[in-house]
Amino acid sequence: MALNNEQQIAVHRMVLAALGAAAALGLWLLSDHWDDTALAAPVFLALFIFVPVYFGVALALAGPVSVGRALAGALALTVPVTALVSLAGLRQVQATDLLDDPAMLGVAALLVLFSTPFLLVWLQDRPSVLRYASLFDAAWTMTVRYVAAWAFVAVFWLVVFLSDSLLKLVDIDAIGQVLGTDWARFGLSGAVLGLGLAVVDELRDTISPFVFLRLFRLLVPVVLAVVAVFLVAVPVRGLSDLFGDFSAAGPLMGAAIAAVTLISVALDRSDETAVRTRGLRGATRGLALLLPLLAALAVWALVLRVRDYGWTPDRILASLFAMFLLAYGLGYGAACLGRTGWMARVRRVNVAMALAAIAVLALWMTPVLDVYRLSSASQLARFQAGQSKLVQLPLWQMGHDWGRAGKAALARLETMTDRADHAELLARIQDVRNEVNPFQFEQAVQARSAPDRARALLEVMAVRPQGSRMSPGLLAAAPAYRLDQWLTGCRRRLPDGRAGCVLVQGAFSPSAPAGAQGIVLYLDGDGTARADHVVLRMPGEAAVRDVFDPVANSWPILPGEAVAQALDGEFQIRPSGSNALFIGGAVLGAAP
């Protein structure tokens, strides 16, 4: 018997809710058996990719096409993506280590994101698979469906939380009892997501992406103005200031991505639905013409970064993004040069770039773009050529993040016996293999070099009052990162050429004699002075804390002249609660 319309809607909702629950329970089951050695690592990796990709794509397709076609069609994308990720897993000694690489997971997600609209259009109308209007509708419809469905999940859990809190007021814990396990929460979240997707699809004529797209168009003039001001200011400020110690590539690429998105939104699916007002259309065209300059600056920022530090997987990925944005910019710029038809040409650029992105994202997971191998080779070559120092080598990443290629690079480094720093290199490689996280690795490296830093500080750091002598072992017992800060401050010079640091001894804390403690004043990078209270609690253990102003009840910011005043003896040590250092109008004491 044929189902009526209401029954069909109910069945569709139940099917999508079941699919969502199955996806969530599958992910929960896999995460719950993360350390299960009974399942081979390559099999676990394949399952961990297959489950979310398959169900995520199937849920996105179901609605625009029938559930049966969605389930079958999702395999057309899920199988190759799973195969590619499994192929990339061969780069790791343990295939599942690939799941700790956010860049690889991001690439797989982008591959699915770019490919799904093509798959949906292919299932709906194969001759239209490269038709921009169809791809535009498919991409934005899926986006709005998922955003609305996830918002529904968030509201659902808010209602559950409030309901549980209300019932607990009368000693009813039924909700907490039912949802007290992880699998129940996972399964219910998936079911609610599937239900939300089904309902949003039913209301596709009401919940349309075009409302949001119309609003986004209004941002085009704003972004155009910001980009124009930035590009005008760059030559005034100078490129050397723009590309300083920190890479400017991230903000530049973020602005370029925003520009590409807003241009595509403004041009919509066709000339008939694109921006019509002369001002918005001109702003869109202007933004498209400025995009090549913005993308070129992002590329140049990455070129400088790679020149100074070599390739890493993150820089390779960022460089690919930057090159794609430059290609977008050049394509948009060329499309806008003609007097007429420029919007249609921009849309053709979008289709071509989407296909190119799919191809490159797939290559990322093949041996052609083995970023671990490329990065390891780059770092080795720079180190051998003397272009980088031992401290700049990403040894931890080589040993733990860069798979087989990284471990092979460490083995190659061990054979460089002709280097003066070979002993320290071997020690650091051993630390990489022994320590369990990068923080402990850095601590081990710093602890080994602490005596050298302490000796260097003893040579340059003056002690006041005149005639005072530093307690043996005080500096050597301080944390290594503090020694680095003080040594850096000492290497900065006062206007008269003296080292920018000094230790003022005194009984600032009752926990130790005056000779076993003091306040270290040193120059900071911004021209101010910083002060730390250091106290030797027991042999080999010193505590260091920022100083506190008990009068102003705050942590003080000192002028750079405070270091010179301390060196010249222009200070007093007298009680202020406990003993404090009075210098230049500031009162410095041990923190409470």
Secondary structure, 3 states (H helix, E strand, C coil): CCCCHHHHHHHHHHHHHHHHHHHHHHHHHHHHCCCCCCCCHHHHHHHHHHHHHHHHHHHHHECCECHHHHHHHHHHHHHHHHHHHHHHHCCCCCHHHHHHCHHHHHHHHHHHHHHHHHHHHHHHCHHHCCCHHHHHHHHHHHHHHHHHHHHHHHHHHHHHHHHHHHHHCCCCCHHHHHCCCHHHHHHHHHHHHHHHHHHHHHCCCCCCHHHHHHHHHCCHHHHHHHHHHHHHHHHHHCHHHHCCCCCCHHHHHHHHHHHHHHHHHHHCCCCCCCCCCHHHHHHHHHHHHHHHHHHHHHHHHHHHHHHHHCCCHHHHHHHHHHHHHHHHHHHHHHHCCCCCCHHHHHHHHHHHHHHHHHHHHHHHCCHHHCHHHHHHHHHHHHHHCCCCCHHHCCHHHHHHCCHHHHHHHHHHHHCCCCCCCHHHHHHHHHHHHHCCCHHHHHHHHHHHHHHHHHHHHHHHCEEECCCCCCCCCCCCCCCHHHHHHHHHHHHCECCCCCECEEEEECCCCCCCCHHHEEEEEEECCCCEEEEEEEEEEECCEEEEEECEECCCCECCCEECHHHHHHHCCCCEEEECCCEEEEECCEEEECCC
